[in-house]
């Protein structure tokens, strides 16, 4: 299974390389514009998001748009775990692991307060299975949450079947720029 996941990551990385960067920005905007109309997003006061890498659904402007009206939490890589921190504006960011901008400040541990988690992935399938980058960060974080979890990716990243293991936590929904996948 490990080899199958590795091959799938490599295949999607190749597909990402041929995507037009302008199209990815447009697709990110289209996806997030739909997401902000989702009933769980509208109702949520505390939301776990992520500050995107260049090859992920672009969340920077989305985080910026919503942090003043909702409590936005972002992950911070600490060793082999993710810690969550409250985003309070661009001035609170500093370069962290993997060149990801990460918020500084107090470690957030009130996991039960998180109502919605928006989770990135290398790939998802229609059953809500997620393929991450292979480091297991979200595999360790997700069991701590009781939130409604929405996986997001570009349409070309969706696969018919993602290999999963018993400990893998499925997303409640998966969204692309084309809407919710079923």
LINNOR-V164157 format. One line per field, one symbol per residue. ss: DSSP state (H for helix, E for strand, - for the rest). A space follows every 50 residues. Layout:
BEGIN
ss->???
END
This chain:
BEGIN
ss->-HHHHHHHHHHHHHHHH---HHHHHHHHHHHHHHH---HHHHH--EEEE- ---------HHHHHHH----EEEEEEEE--EEEEEE---HHHEEE-HHH- EEE---EE--HHH--EEEEE--EE-----EE-----HHHHHH-----EEE EE--HHHE--------------EEEE--EE--
END
